[in-house]
Amino acid sequence: MCWQAKWIAASRHCRETELYYVVAIATLVTMALALVRALVGPSIYDRVLAANMFGTKTVLLLAVIAFLNGRPDFLDLALAYALINFIGVLAVLEFIRRRADNSMTESGNKS
């Protein structure tokens, strides 16, 4: 009976590991779609949103890789990358806003 319990536990662990591989592949697919959206996006805001989505999916992928390799220190890297991604997106949006404000004042001065 003991060998049956070990076999069931091992098969369950194998299925869980396979599920994480599926999650990693699905995350890579969504990252590829985000890159396409960032390159093709009709407006600058679509491109920034796609870059933010790519960064978020990178954090998820780092977490999955950390679990698969049994390396919890990767989660620290994922959190640091999430913070850098958030601050970077805010900086880009502020730059876009200021550039739009400057172009509005320059067009107002020319009239």
C-alpha positions as semicolon CSV with decimal commas, in nm:
position;residue;x (nm);y (nm);z (nm)
1;M;0,000;0,000;0,000
2;C;0,291;0,234;0,071
3;W;0,425;0,205;-0,284
4;Q;0,082;0,300;-0,420
5;A;0,076;0,619;-0,216
6;K;0,425;0,709;-0,338
7;W;0,325;0,642;-0,698
8;I;0,012;0,855;-0,667
9;A;0,211;1,139;-0,509
10;A;0,478;1,115;-0,781
11;S;0,223;1,115;-1,062
12;R;0,047;1,412;-0,908
13;H;0,377;1,602;-0,886
14;C;0,448;1,515;-1,249
15;R;0,108;1,650;-1,355
16;E;0,165;1,970;-1,158
17;T;0,504;2,016;-1,321
18;E;0,351;1,962;-1,665
19;L;0,090;2,224;-1,582
20;Y;0,364;2,475;-1,499
21;Y;0,530;2,403;-1,833
22;V;0,197;2,473;-2,005
23;V;0,167;2,798;-1,811
24;A;0,521;2,895;-1,916
25;I;0,443;2,828;-2,283
26;A;0,114;3,019;-2,264
27;T;0,297;3,310;-2,101
28;L;0,556;3,310;-2,380
29;V;0,276;3,318;-2,638
30;T;0,111;3,617;-2,469
31;M;0,451;3,788;-2,448
32;A;0,492;3,741;-2,824
33;L;0,146;3,889;-2,881
34;A;0,236;4,185;-2,660
35;L;0,550;4,245;-2,866
36;V;0,345;4,242;-3,184
37;R;0,103;4,491;-3,028
38;A;0,395;4,712;-2,921
39;L;0,534;4,717;-3,274
40;V;0,204;4,756;-3,460
41;G;-0,003;4,953;-3,208
42;P;-0,192;5,238;-3,372
43;S;-0,122;5,487;-3,093
44;I;0,158;5,551;-2,850
45;Y;-0,067;5,454;-2,559
46;D;-0,128;5,111;-2,712
47;R;0,247;5,066;-2,738
48;V;0,306;5,169;-2,376
49;L;0,028;4,938;-2,260
50;A;0,182;4,651;-2,458
51;A;0,523;4,721;-2,306
52;N;0,366;4,719;-1,960
53;M;0,193;4,390;-2,039
54;F;0,522;4,242;-2,160
55;G;0,690;4,343;-1,836
56;T;0,410;4,193;-1,628
57;K;0,428;3,866;-1,821
58;T;0,804;3,863;-1,769
59;V;0,747;3,879;-1,393
60;L;0,504;3,588;-1,420
61;L;0,749;3,388;-1,629
62;L;1,028;3,451;-1,376
63;A;0,800;3,326;-1,098
64;V;0,715;3,009;-1,291
65;I;1,082;2,945;-1,369
66;A;1,164;2,999;-1,002
67;F;0,911;2,736;-0,905
68;L;1,022;2,486;-1,167
69;N;1,389;2,516;-1,072
70;G;1,324;2,534;-0,699
71;R;1,500;2,871;-0,679
72;P;1,304;3,110;-0,457
73;D;1,571;3,377;-0,506
74;F;1,430;3,431;-0,857
75;L;1,119;3,574;-0,691
76;D;1,331;3,862;-0,560
77;L;1,439;3,931;-0,917
78;A;1,077;3,916;-1,031
79;L;0,971;4,171;-0,769
80;A;1,258;4,403;-0,858
81;Y;1,169;4,376;-1,227
82;A;0,803;4,451;-1,150
83;L;0,905;4,768;-0,967
84;I;1,135;4,877;-1,248
85;N;0,859;4,806;-1,502
86;F;0,606;5,013;-1,307
87;I;0,839;5,310;-1,263
88;G;0,948;5,288;-1,627
89;V;0,592;5,298;-1,756
90;L;0,512;5,597;-1,534
91;A;0,823;5,777;-1,662
92;V;0,734;5,713;-2,026
93;L;0,377;5,832;-1,974
94;E;0,500;6,148;-1,800
95;F;0,738;6,212;-2,088
96;I;0,455;6,172;-2,339
97;R;0,231;6,405;-2,138
98;R;0,497;6,677;-2,116
99;R;0,578;6,645;-2,485
100;A;0,208;6,685;-2,567
101;D;0,185;6,989;-2,337
102;N;0,492;7,148;-2,502
103;S;0,355;7,093;-2,850
104;M;0,021;7,248;-2,744
105;T;0,191;7,561;-2,605
106;E;0,417;7,592;-2,912
107;S;0,118;7,567;-3,146
108;G;-0,065;7,823;-2,930
109;N;0,228;8,068;-2,950
110;K;0,248;8,043;-3,330
111;S;-0,115;8,146;-3,380
